[in-house]
Amino acid sequence: MVLWLVVAFILLSATLILALSFGPIRTAPNIGVIRLFAGVQYAAAALLAGARLLGNA
């Protein structure tokens, strides 16, 4: 149960970062790194959810 909450928190965090990168901070010089960080968070959430669904977590 707690792992699903962690996955949800990671997804919300990544979505917020991505929304900000296409909104108020889109002119930042390091926007690519910020979007990459959101992508890494999505990948981590998918990995955790996949491990949980397969019974390895």
Buried (B, 14 or more C-beta within 10 A) or exposed (E): EEEEEBBEEBBEBBEEBBEBBEEEEEEEEEBEEBBEBBEEBBEBBEEBBEEBEEEEE
